[in-house]
Amino acid sequence: MLQEQTLVCSPQQTLPLLQVIVLDAAGEQVPGMEVIVTWEGNEEHFFTGLKPELGIGYADFEMTVGTGYALRLAEGGLPVENLLAMECAAEEGTRYWGGWMAIFIQP
């Protein structure tokens, strides 16, 4: 189930990302979890744990500006919908695209 959904605005991040972290009931990150993202008749599957330097329960997907996405775990649960790259502003006023962080926790 979705525990938290947060807009991520980071000028160091050059592309808008859908970032996912999957935790077990004890709050530990879970590798190898299949994540499904869908958009405009398309579907992509990706897995946590492929970037262990960011956490074994972490996965990400590059977003296209102007496209809406739905995100869910393959194991079930409700999808997180209407995820769009959002415009962010740096302190000096420059604009860039931000993405989303979704944290899922297993019951």
Phi and psi restraints in degrees (range 20) as a CNS / XPLOR table:
assign (resid 1 and name C) (resid 2 and name N)
       (resid 2 and name CA) (resid 2 and name C) 1.0 -71.3 20.0 2
assign (resid 2 and name N) (resid 2 and name CA)
       (resid 2 and name C) (resid 3 and name N) 1.0 126.1 20.0 2
assign (resid 2 and name C) (resid 3 and name N)
       (resid 3 and name CA) (resid 3 and name C) 1.0 -96.8 20.0 2
assign (resid 3 and name N) (resid 3 and name CA)
       (resid 3 and name C) (resid 4 and name N) 1.0 -38.1 20.0 2
assign (resid 3 and name C) (resid 4 and name N)
       (resid 4 and name CA) (resid 4 and name C) 1.0 -155.9 20.0 2
assign (resid 4 and name N) (resid 4 and name CA)
       (resid 4 and name C) (resid 5 and name N) 1.0 142.9 20.0 2
assign (resid 4 and name C) (resid 5 and name N)
       (resid 5 and name CA) (resid 5 and name C) 1.0 -132.2 20.0 2
assign (resid 5 and name N) (resid 5 and name CA)
       (resid 5 and name C) (resid 6 and name N) 1.0 122.9 20.0 2
assign (resid 5 and name C) (resid 6 and name N)
       (resid 6 and name CA) (resid 6 and name C) 1.0 -134.3 20.0 2
assign (resid 6 and name N) (resid 6 and name CA)
       (resid 6 and name C) (resid 7 and name N) 1.0 137.2 20.0 2
assign (resid 6 and name C) (resid 7 and name N)
       (resid 7 and name CA) (resid 7 and name C) 1.0 -71.7 20.0 2
assign (resid 7 and name N) (resid 7 and name CA)
       (resid 7 and name C) (resid 8 and name N) 1.0 132.8 20.0 2
assign (resid 7 and name C) (resid 8 and name N)
       (resid 8 and name CA) (resid 8 and name C) 1.0 -111.6 20.0 2
assign (resid 8 and name N) (resid 8 and name CA)
       (resid 8 and name C) (resid 9 and name N) 1.0 111.7 20.0 2
assign (resid 8 and name C) (resid 9 and name N)
       (resid 9 and name CA) (resid 9 and name C) 1.0 -113.8 20.0 2
assign (resid 9 and name N) (resid 9 and name CA)
       (resid 9 and name C) (resid 10 and name N) 1.0 106.6 20.0 2
assign (resid 9 and name C) (resid 10 and name N)
       (resid 10 and name CA) (resid 10 and name C) 1.0 -138.6 20.0 2
assign (resid 10 and name N) (resid 10 and name CA)
       (resid 10 and name C) (resid 11 and name N) 1.0 112.2 20.0 2
assign (resid 10 and name C) (resid 11 and name N)
       (resid 11 and name CA) (resid 11 and name C) 1.0 -59.6 20.0 2
assign (resid 11 and name N) (resid 11 and name CA)
       (resid 11 and name C) (resid 12 and name N) 1.0 -22.3 20.0 2
assign (resid 11 and name C) (resid 12 and name N)
       (resid 12 and name CA) (resid 12 and name C) 1.0 -74.4 20.0 2
assign (resid 12 and name N) (resid 12 and name CA)
       (resid 12 and name C) (resid 13 and name N) 1.0 -19.8 20.0 2
assign (resid 12 and name C) (resid 13 and name N)
       (resid 13 and name CA) (resid 13 and name C) 1.0 -86.5 20.0 2
assign (resid 13 and name N) (resid 13 and name CA)
       (resid 13 and name C) (resid 14 and name N) 1.0 112.5 20.0 2
assign (resid 13 and name C) (resid 14 and name N)
       (resid 14 and name CA) (resid 14 and name C) 1.0 -79.9 20.0 2
assign (resid 14 and name N) (resid 14 and name CA)
       (resid 14 and name C) (resid 15 and name N) 1.0 -20.1 20.0 2
assign (resid 14 and name C) (resid 15 and name N)
       (resid 15 and name CA) (resid 15 and name C) 1.0 -125.6 20.0 2
assign (resid 15 and name N) (resid 15 and name CA)
       (resid 15 and name C) (resid 16 and name N) 1.0 147.1 20.0 2
assign (resid 15 and name C) (resid 16 and name N)
       (resid 16 and name CA) (resid 16 and name C) 1.0 -72.0 20.0 2
assign (resid 16 and name N) (resid 16 and name CA)
       (resid 16 and name C) (resid 17 and name N) 1.0 132.0 20.0 2
assign (resid 16 and name C) (resid 17 and name N)
       (resid 17 and name CA) (resid 17 and name C) 1.0 -123.1 20.0 2
assign (resid 17 and name N) (resid 17 and name CA)
       (resid 17 and name C) (resid 18 and name N) 1.0 147.3 20.0 2
assign (resid 17 and name C) (resid 18 and name N)
       (resid 18 and name CA) (resid 18 and name C) 1.0 -92.1 20.0 2
assign (resid 18 and name N) (resid 18 and name CA)
       (resid 18 and name C) (resid 19 and name N) 1.0 113.7 20.0 2
assign (resid 18 and name C) (resid 19 and name N)
       (resid 19 and name CA) (resid 19 and name C) 1.0 -107.5 20.0 2
assign (resid 19 and name N) (resid 19 and name CA)
       (resid 19 and name C) (resid 20 and name N) 1.0 137.6 20.0 2
assign (resid 19 and name C) (resid 20 and name N)
       (resid 20 and name CA) (resid 20 and name C) 1.0 -128.7 20.0 2
assign (resid 20 and name N) (resid 20 and name CA)
       (resid 20 and name C) (resid 21 and name N) 1.0 138.6 20.0 2
assign (resid 20 and name C) (resid 21 and name N)
       (resid 21 and name CA) (resid 21 and name C) 1.0 -127.7 20.0 2
assign (resid 21 and name N) (resid 21 and name CA)
       (resid 21 and name C) (resid 22 and name N) 1.0 131.2 20.0 2
assign (resid 21 and name C) (resid 22 and name N)
       (resid 22 and name CA) (resid 22 and name C) 1.0 -113.4 20.0 2
assign (resid 22 and name N) (resid 22 and name CA)
       (resid 22 and name C) (resid 23 and name N) 1.0 127.3 20.0 2
assign (resid 22 and name C) (resid 23 and name N)
       (resid 23 and name CA) (resid 23 and name C) 1.0 -117.0 20.0 2
assign (resid 23 and name N) (resid 23 and name CA)
       (resid 23 and name C) (resid 24 and name N) 1.0 149.9 20.0 2
assign (resid 23 and name C) (resid 24 and name N)
       (resid 24 and name CA) (resid 24 and name C) 1.0 -86.1 20.0 2
assign (resid 24 and name N) (resid 24 and name CA)
       (resid 24 and name C) (resid 25 and name N) 1.0 -178.6 20.0 2
assign (resid 24 and name C) (resid 25 and name N)
       (resid 25 and name CA) (resid 25 and name C) 1.0 -61.9 20.0 2
assign (resid 25 and name N) (resid 25 and name CA)
       (resid 25 and name C) (resid 26 and name N) 1.0 -24.0 20.0 2
assign (resid 25 and name C) (resid 26 and name N)
       (resid 26 and name CA) (resid 26 and name C) 1.0 -87.7 20.0 2
assign (resid 26 and name N) (resid 26 and name CA)
       (resid 26 and name C) (resid 27 and name N) 1.0 -0.9 20.0 2
assign (resid 26 and name C) (resid 27 and name N)
       (resid 27 and name CA) (resid 27 and name C) 1.0 87.1 20.0 2
assign (resid 27 and name N) (resid 27 and name CA)
       (resid 27 and name C) (resid 28 and name N) 1.0 10.7 20.0 2
assign (resid 27 and name C) (resid 28 and name N)
       (resid 28 and name CA) (resid 28 and name C) 1.0 -90.9 20.0 2
assign (resid 28 and name N) (resid 28 and name CA)
       (resid 28 and name C) (resid 29 and name N) 1.0 143.3 20.0 2
assign (resid 28 and name C) (resid 29 and name N)
       (resid 29 and name CA) (resid 29 and name C) 1.0 -67.6 20.0 2
assign (resid 29 and name N) (resid 29 and name CA)
       (resid 29 and name C) (resid 30 and name N) 1.0 143.6 20.0 2
assign (resid 29 and name C) (resid 30 and name N)
       (resid 30 and name CA) (resid 30 and name C) 1.0 -116.3 20.0 2
assign (resid 30 and name N) (resid 30 and name CA)
       (resid 30 and name C) (resid 31 and name N) 1.0 116.9 20.0 2
assign (resid 30 and name C) (resid 31 and name N)
       (resid 31 and name CA) (resid 31 and name C) 1.0 -81.6 20.0 2
assign (resid 31 and name N) (resid 31 and name CA)
       (resid 31 and name C) (resid 32 and name N) 1.0 161.1 20.0 2
assign (resid 31 and name C) (resid 32 and name N)
       (resid 32 and name CA) (resid 32 and name C) 1.0 76.7 20.0 2
assign (resid 32 and name N) (resid 32 and name CA)
       (resid 32 and name C) (resid 33 and name N) 1.0 12.0 20.0 2
assign (resid 32 and name C) (resid 33 and name N)
       (resid 33 and name CA) (resid 33 and name C) 1.0 -82.6 20.0 2
assign (resid 33 and name N) (resid 33 and name CA)
       (resid 33 and name C) (resid 34 and name N) 1.0 130.6 20.0 2
assign (resid 33 and name C) (resid 34 and name N)
       (resid 34 and name CA) (resid 34 and name C) 1.0 -82.3 20.0 2
assign (resid 34 and name N) (resid 34 and name CA)
       (resid 34 and name C) (resid 35 and name N) 1.0 130.0 20.0 2
assign (resid 34 and name C) (resid 35 and name N)
       (resid 35 and name CA) (resid 35 and name C) 1.0 -116.5 20.0 2
assign (resid 35 and name N) (resid 35 and name CA)
       (resid 35 and name C) (resid 36 and name N) 1.0 137.7 20.0 2
assign (resid 35 and name C) (resid 36 and name N)
       (resid 36 and name CA) (resid 36 and name C) 1.0 -118.5 20.0 2
assign (resid 36 and name N) (resid 36 and name CA)
       (resid 36 and name C) (resid 37 and name N) 1.0 127.7 20.0 2
assign (resid 36 and name C) (resid 37 and name N)
       (resid 37 and name CA) (resid 37 and name C) 1.0 -118.1 20.0 2
assign (resid 37 and name N) (resid 37 and name CA)
       (resid 37 and name C) (resid 38 and name N) 1.0 135.8 20.0 2
assign (resid 37 and name C) (resid 38 and name N)
       (resid 38 and name CA) (resid 38 and name C) 1.0 -126.0 20.0 2
assign (resid 38 and name N) (resid 38 and name CA)
       (resid 38 and name C) (resid 39 and name N) 1.0 150.3 20.0 2
assign (resid 38 and name C) (resid 39 and name N)
       (resid 39 and name CA) (resid 39 and name C) 1.0 -163.3 20.0 2
assign (resid 39 and name N) (resid 39 and name CA)
       (resid 39 and name C) (resid 40 and name N) 1.0 139.9 20.0 2
assign (resid 39 and name C) (resid 40 and name N)
       (resid 40 and name CA) (resid 40 and name C) 1.0 33.9 20.0 2
assign (resid 40 and name N) (resid 40 and name CA)
       (resid 40 and name C) (resid 41 and name N) 1.0 52.6 20.0 2
assign (resid 40 and name C) (resid 41 and name N)
       (resid 41 and name CA) (resid 41 and name C) 1.0 80.2 20.0 2
assign (resid 41 and name N) (resid 41 and name CA)
       (resid 41 and name C) (resid 42 and name N) 1.0 6.1 20.0 2
assign (resid 41 and name C) (resid 42 and name N)
       (resid 42 and name CA) (resid 42 and name C) 1.0 -112.6 20.0 2
assign (resid 42 and name N) (resid 42 and name CA)
       (resid 42 and name C) (resid 43 and name N) 1.0 160.3 20.0 2
assign (resid 42 and name C) (resid 43 and name N)
       (resid 43 and name CA) (resid 43 and name C) 1.0 -148.2 20.0 2
assign (resid 43 and name N) (resid 43 and name CA)
       (resid 43 and name C) (resid 44 and name N) 1.0 139.0 20.0 2
assign (resid 43 and name C) (resid 44 and name N)
       (resid 44 and name CA) (resid 44 and name C) 1.0 -134.5 20.0 2
assign (resid 44 and name N) (resid 44 and name CA)
       (resid 44 and name C) (resid 45 and name N) 1.0 141.5 20.0 2
assign (resid 44 and name C) (resid 45 and name N)
       (resid 45 and name CA) (resid 45 and name C) 1.0 -113.7 20.0 2
assign (resid 45 and name N) (resid 45 and name CA)
       (resid 45 and name C) (resid 46 and name N) 1.0 136.8 20.0 2
assign (resid 45 and name C) (resid 46 and name N)
       (resid 46 and name CA) (resid 46 and name C) 1.0 -145.4 20.0 2
assign (resid 46 and name N) (resid 46 and name CA)
       (resid 46 and name C) (resid 47 and name N) 1.0 170.1 20.0 2
assign (resid 46 and name C) (resid 47 and name N)
       (resid 47 and name CA) (resid 47 and name C) 1.0 -130.8 20.0 2
assign (resid 47 and name N) (resid 47 and name CA)
       (resid 47 and name C) (resid 48 and name N) 1.0 147.3 20.0 2
assign (resid 47 and name C) (resid 48 and name N)
       (resid 48 and name CA) (resid 48 and name C) 1.0 -73.6 20.0 2
assign (resid 48 and name N) (resid 48 and name CA)
       (resid 48 and name C) (resid 49 and name N) 1.0 155.2 20.0 2
assign (resid 48 and name C) (resid 49 and name N)
       (resid 49 and name CA) (resid 49 and name C) 1.0 94.7 20.0 2
assign (resid 49 and name N) (resid 49 and name CA)
       (resid 49 and name C) (resid 50 and name N) 1.0 -2.0 20.0 2
assign (resid 49 and name C) (resid 50 and name N)
       (resid 50 and name CA) (resid 50 and name C) 1.0 -83.9 20.0 2
assign (resid 50 and name N) (resid 50 and name CA)
       (resid 50 and name C) (resid 51 and name N) 1.0 -9.4 20.0 2
assign (resid 50 and name C) (resid 51 and name N)
       (resid 51 and name CA) (resid 51 and name C) 1.0 -127.7 20.0 2
assign (resid 51 and name N) (resid 51 and name CA)
       (resid 51 and name C) (resid 52 and name N) 1.0 70.6 20.0 2
assign (resid 51 and name C) (resid 52 and name N)
       (resid 52 and name CA) (resid 52 and name C) 1.0 -59.8 20.0 2
assign (resid 52 and name N) (resid 52 and name CA)
       (resid 52 and name C) (resid 53 and name N) 1.0 -22.5 20.0 2
assign (resid 52 and name C) (resid 53 and name N)
       (resid 53 and name CA) (resid 53 and name C) 1.0 -66.0 20.0 2
assign (resid 53 and name N) (resid 53 and name CA)
       (resid 53 and name C) (resid 54 and name N) 1.0 -18.5 20.0 2
assign (resid 53 and name C) (resid 54 and name N)
       (resid 54 and name CA) (resid 54 and name C) 1.0 -103.2 20.0 2
assign (resid 54 and name N) (resid 54 and name CA)
       (resid 54 and name C) (resid 55 and name N) 1.0 -2.2 20.0 2
assign (resid 54 and name C) (resid 55 and name N)
       (resid 55 and name CA) (resid 55 and name C) 1.0 124.5 20.0 2
assign (resid 55 and name N) (resid 55 and name CA)
       (resid 55 and name C) (resid 56 and name N) 1.0 141.8 20.0 2
assign (resid 55 and name C) (resid 56 and name N)
       (resid 56 and name CA) (resid 56 and name C) 1.0 -72.8 20.0 2
assign (resid 56 and name N) (resid 56 and name CA)
       (resid 56 and name C) (resid 57 and name N) 1.0 -15.2 20.0 2
assign (resid 56 and name C) (resid 57 and name N)
       (resid 57 and name CA) (resid 57 and name C) 1.0 -102.6 20.0 2
assign (resid 57 and name N) (resid 57 and name CA)
       (resid 57 and name C) (resid 58 and name N) 1.0 14.9 20.0 2
assign (resid 57 and name C) (resid 58 and name N)
       (resid 58 and name CA) (resid 58 and name C) 1.0 -99.3 20.0 2
assign (resid 58 and name N) (resid 58 and name CA)
       (resid 58 and name C) (resid 59 and name N) 1.0 143.7 20.0 2
assign (resid 58 and name C) (resid 59 and name N)
       (resid 59 and name CA) (resid 59 and name C) 1.0 -149.4 20.0 2
assign (resid 59 and name N) (resid 59 and name CA)
       (resid 59 and name C) (resid 60 and name N) 1.0 157.5 20.0 2
assign (resid 59 and name C) (resid 60 and name N)
       (resid 60 and name CA) (resid 60 and name C) 1.0 -145.6 20.0 2
assign (resid 60 and name N) (resid 60 and name CA)
       (resid 60 and name C) (resid 61 and name N) 1.0 163.1 20.0 2
assign (resid 60 and name C) (resid 61 and name N)
       (resid 61 and name CA) (resid 61 and name C) 1.0 -142.2 20.0 2
assign (resid 61 and name N) (resid 61 and name CA)
       (resid 61 and name C) (resid 62 and name N) 1.0 131.6 20.0 2
assign (resid 61 and name C) (resid 62 and name N)
       (resid 62 and name CA) (resid 62 and name C) 1.0 -77.2 20.0 2
assign (resid 62 and name N) (resid 62 and name CA)
       (resid 62 and name C) (resid 63 and name N) 1.0 125.9 20.0 2
assign (resid 62 and name C) (resid 63 and name N)
       (resid 63 and name CA) (resid 63 and name C) 1.0 -90.0 20.0 2
assign (resid 63 and name N) (resid 63 and name CA)
       (resid 63 and name C) (resid 64 and name N) 1.0 154.4 20.0 2
assign (resid 63 and name C) (resid 64 and name N)
       (resid 64 and name CA) (resid 64 and name C) 1.0 -105.0 20.0 2
assign (resid 64 and name N) (resid 64 and name CA)
       (resid 64 and name C) (resid 65 and name N) 1.0 129.6 20.0 2
assign (resid 64 and name C) (resid 65 and name N)
       (resid 65 and name CA) (resid 65 and name C) 1.0 -59.7 20.0 2
assign (resid 65 and name N) (resid 65 and name CA)
       (resid 65 and name C) (resid 66 and name N) 1.0 133.8 20.0 2
assign (resid 65 and name C) (resid 66 and name N)
       (resid 66 and name CA) (resid 66 and name C) 1.0 90.9 20.0 2
assign (resid 66 and name N) (resid 66 and name CA)
       (resid 66 and name C) (resid 67 and name N) 1.0 -4.3 20.0 2
assign (resid 66 and name C) (resid 67 and name N)
       (resid 67 and name CA) (resid 67 and name C) 1.0 -104.8 20.0 2
assign (resid 67 and name N) (resid 67 and name CA)
       (resid 67 and name C) (resid 68 and name N) 1.0 135.8 20.0 2
assign (resid 67 and name C) (resid 68 and name N)
       (resid 68 and name CA) (resid 68 and name C) 1.0 -94.4 20.0 2
assign (resid 68 and name N) (resid 68 and name CA)
       (resid 68 and name C) (resid 69 and name N) 1.0 139.6 20.0 2
assign (resid 68 and name C) (resid 69 and name N)
       (resid 69 and name CA) (resid 69 and name C) 1.0 -123.8 20.0 2
assign (resid 69 and name N) (resid 69 and name CA)
       (resid 69 and name C) (resid 70 and name N) 1.0 154.5 20.0 2
assign (resid 69 and name C) (resid 70 and name N)
       (resid 70 and name CA) (resid 70 and name C) 1.0 -122.2 20.0 2
assign (resid 70 and name N) (resid 70 and name CA)
       (resid 70 and name C) (resid 71 and name N) 1.0 142.8 20.0 2
assign (resid 70 and name C) (resid 71 and name N)
       (resid 71 and name CA) (resid 71 and name C) 1.0 -132.1 20.0 2
assign (resid 71 and name N) (resid 71 and name CA)
       (resid 71 and name C) (resid 72 and name N) 1.0 135.8 20.0 2
assign (resid 71 and name C) (resid 72 and name N)
       (resid 72 and name CA) (resid 72 and name C) 1.0 -155.4 20.0 2
assign (resid 72 and name N) (resid 72 and name CA)
       (resid 72 and name C) (resid 73 and name N) 1.0 162.7 20.0 2
assign (resid 72 and name C) (resid 73 and name N)
       (resid 73 and name CA) (resid 73 and name C) 1.0 -86.0 20.0 2
assign (resid 73 and name N) (resid 73 and name CA)
       (resid 73 and name C) (resid 74 and name N) 1.0 144.7 20.0 2
assign (resid 73 and name C) (resid 74 and name N)
       (resid 74 and name CA) (resid 74 and name C) 1.0 -63.7 20.0 2
assign (resid 74 and name N) (resid 74 and name CA)
       (resid 74 and name C) (resid 75 and name N) 1.0 -28.1 20.0 2
assign (resid 74 and name C) (resid 75 and name N)
       (resid 75 and name CA) (resid 75 and name C) 1.0 -70.0 20.0 2
assign (resid 75 and name N) (resid 75 and name CA)
       (resid 75 and name C) (resid 76 and name N) 1.0 -10.7 20.0 2
assign (resid 75 and name C) (resid 76 and name N)
       (resid 76 and name CA) (resid 76 and name C) 1.0 123.7 20.0 2
assign (resid 76 and name N) (resid 76 and name CA)
       (resid 76 and name C) (resid 77 and name N) 1.0 -170.7 20.0 2
assign (resid 76 and name C) (resid 77 and name N)
       (resid 77 and name CA) (resid 77 and name C) 1.0 98.1 20.0 2
assign (resid 77 and name N) (resid 77 and name CA)
       (resid 77 and name C) (resid 78 and name N) 1.0 167.3 20.0 2
assign (resid 77 and name C) (resid 78 and name N)
       (resid 78 and name CA) (resid 78 and name C) 1.0 -77.1 20.0 2
assign (resid 78 and name N) (resid 78 and name CA)
       (resid 78 and name C) (resid 79 and name N) 1.0 142.2 20.0 2
assign (resid 78 and name C) (resid 79 and name N)
       (resid 79 and name CA) (resid 79 and name C) 1.0 -74.2 20.0 2
assign (resid 79 and name N) (resid 79 and name CA)
       (resid 79 and name C) (resid 80 and name N) 1.0 153.8 20.0 2
assign (resid 79 and name C) (resid 80 and name N)
       (resid 80 and name CA) (resid 80 and name C) 1.0 -94.8 20.0 2
assign (resid 80 and name N) (resid 80 and name CA)
       (resid 80 and name C) (resid 81 and name N) 1.0 119.8 20.0 2
assign (resid 80 and name C) (resid 81 and name N)
       (resid 81 and name CA) (resid 81 and name C) 1.0 -113.6 20.0 2
assign (resid 81 and name N) (resid 81 and name CA)
       (resid 81 and name C) (resid 82 and name N) 1.0 170.0 20.0 2
assign (resid 81 and name C) (resid 82 and name N)
       (resid 82 and name CA) (resid 82 and name C) 1.0 57.7 20.0 2
assign (resid 82 and name N) (resid 82 and name CA)
       (resid 82 and name C) (resid 83 and name N) 1.0 44.2 20.0 2
assign (resid 82 and name C) (resid 83 and name N)
       (resid 83 and name CA) (resid 83 and name C) 1.0 -91.7 20.0 2
assign (resid 83 and name N) (resid 83 and name CA)
       (resid 83 and name C) (resid 84 and name N) 1.0 117.5 20.0 2
assign (resid 83 and name C) (resid 84 and name N)
       (resid 84 and name CA) (resid 84 and name C) 1.0 -125.7 20.0 2
assign (resid 84 and name N) (resid 84 and name CA)
       (resid 84 and name C) (resid 85 and name N) 1.0 146.4 20.0 2
assign (resid 84 and name C) (resid 85 and name N)
       (resid 85 and name CA) (resid 85 and name C) 1.0 -60.3 20.0 2
assign (resid 85 and name N) (resid 85 and name CA)
       (resid 85 and name C) (resid 86 and name N) 1.0 134.6 20.0 2
assign (resid 85 and name C) (resid 86 and name N)
       (resid 86 and name CA) (resid 86 and name C) 1.0 -114.7 20.0 2
assign (resid 86 and name N) (resid 86 and name CA)
       (resid 86 and name C) (resid 87 and name N) 1.0 144.2 20.0 2
assign (resid 86 and name C) (resid 87 and name N)
       (resid 87 and name CA) (resid 87 and name C) 1.0 -77.8 20.0 2
assign (resid 87 and name N) (resid 87 and name CA)
       (resid 87 and name C) (resid 88 and name N) 1.0 131.7 20.0 2
assign (resid 87 and name C) (resid 88 and name N)
       (resid 88 and name CA) (resid 88 and name C) 1.0 -120.1 20.0 2
assign (resid 88 and name N) (resid 88 and name CA)
       (resid 88 and name C) (resid 89 and name N) 1.0 163.3 20.0 2
assign (resid 88 and name C) (resid 89 and name N)
       (resid 89 and name CA) (resid 89 and name C) 1.0 -128.5 20.0 2
assign (resid 89 and name N) (resid 89 and name CA)
       (resid 89 and name C) (resid 90 and name N) 1.0 133.5 20.0 2
assign (resid 89 and name C) (resid 90 and name N)
       (resid 90 and name CA) (resid 90 and name C) 1.0 -78.5 20.0 2
assign (resid 90 and name N) (resid 90 and name CA)
       (resid 90 and name C) (resid 91 and name N) 1.0 166.2 20.0 2
assign (resid 90 and name C) (resid 91 and name N)
       (resid 91 and name CA) (resid 91 and name C) 1.0 -56.3 20.0 2
assign (resid 91 and name N) (resid 91 and name CA)
       (resid 91 and name C) (resid 92 and name N) 1.0 -36.8 20.0 2
assign (resid 91 and name C) (resid 92 and name N)
       (resid 92 and name CA) (resid 92 and name C) 1.0 -82.7 20.0 2
assign (resid 92 and name N) (resid 92 and name CA)
       (resid 92 and name C) (resid 93 and name N) 1.0 1.1 20.0 2
assign (resid 92 and name C) (resid 93 and name N)
       (resid 93 and name CA) (resid 93 and name C) 1.0 100.8 20.0 2
assign (resid 93 and name N) (resid 93 and name CA)
       (resid 93 and name C) (resid 94 and name N) 1.0 -8.3 20.0 2
assign (resid 93 and name C) (resid 94 and name N)
       (resid 94 and name CA) (resid 94 and name C) 1.0 -67.5 20.0 2
assign (resid 94 and name N) (resid 94 and name CA)
       (resid 94 and name C) (resid 95 and name N) 1.0 149.7 20.0 2
assign (resid 94 and name C) (resid 95 and name N)
       (resid 95 and name CA) (resid 95 and name C) 1.0 -108.3 20.0 2
assign (resid 95 and name N) (resid 95 and name CA)
       (resid 95 and name C) (resid 96 and name N) 1.0 148.5 20.0 2
assign (resid 95 and name C) (resid 96 and name N)
       (resid 96 and name CA) (resid 96 and name C) 1.0 -155.3 20.0 2
assign (resid 96 and name N) (resid 96 and name CA)
       (resid 96 and name C) (resid 97 and name N) 1.0 169.8 20.0 2
assign (resid 96 and name C) (resid 97 and name N)
       (resid 97 and name CA) (resid 97 and name C) 1.0 -96.1 20.0 2
assign (resid 97 and name N) (resid 97 and name CA)
       (resid 97 and name C) (resid 98 and name N) 1.0 133.1 20.0 2
assign (resid 97 and name C) (resid 98 and name N)
       (resid 98 and name CA) (resid 98 and name C) 1.0 -108.2 20.0 2
assign (resid 98 and name N) (resid 98 and name CA)
       (resid 98 and name C) (resid 99 and name N) 1.0 166.9 20.0 2
assign (resid 98 and name C) (resid 99 and name N)
       (resid 99 and name CA) (resid 99 and name C) 1.0 -127.7 20.0 2
assign (resid 99 and name N) (resid 99 and name CA)
       (resid 99 and name C) (resid 100 and name N) 1.0 -156.2 20.0 2
assign (resid 99 and name C) (resid 100 and name N)
       (resid 100 and name CA) (resid 100 and name C) 1.0 -129.5 20.0 2
assign (resid 100 and name N) (resid 100 and name CA)
       (resid 100 and name C) (resid 101 and name N) 1.0 145.7 20.0 2
assign (resid 100 and name C) (resid 101 and name N)
       (resid 101 and name CA) (resid 101 and name C) 1.0 -113.4 20.0 2
assign (resid 101 and name N) (resid 101 and name CA)
       (resid 101 and name C) (resid 102 and name N) 1.0 126.7 20.0 2
assign (resid 101 and name C) (resid 102 and name N)
       (resid 102 and name CA) (resid 102 and name C) 1.0 -120.2 20.0 2
assign (resid 102 and name N) (resid 102 and name CA)
       (resid 102 and name C) (resid 103 and name N) 1.0 126.0 20.0 2
assign (resid 102 and name C) (resid 103 and name N)
       (resid 103 and name CA) (resid 103 and name C) 1.0 -110.2 20.0 2
assign (resid 103 and name N) (resid 103 and name CA)
       (resid 103 and name C) (resid 104 and name N) 1.0 120.8 20.0 2
assign (resid 103 and name C) (resid 104 and name N)
       (resid 104 and name CA) (resid 104 and name C) 1.0 -107.2 20.0 2
assign (resid 104 and name N) (resid 104 and name CA)
       (resid 104 and name C) (resid 105 and name N) 1.0 142.3 20.0 2
assign (resid 104 and name C) (resid 105 and name N)
       (resid 105 and name CA) (resid 105 and name C) 1.0 -127.1 20.0 2
assign (resid 105 and name N) (resid 105 and name CA)
       (resid 105 and name C) (resid 106 and name N) 1.0 136.0 20.0 2
assign (resid 105 and name C) (resid 106 and name N)
       (resid 106 and name CA) (resid 106 and name C) 1.0 -80.4 20.0 2
assign (resid 106 and name N) (resid 106 and name CA)
       (resid 106 and name C) (resid 107 and name N) 1.0 136.2 20.0 2
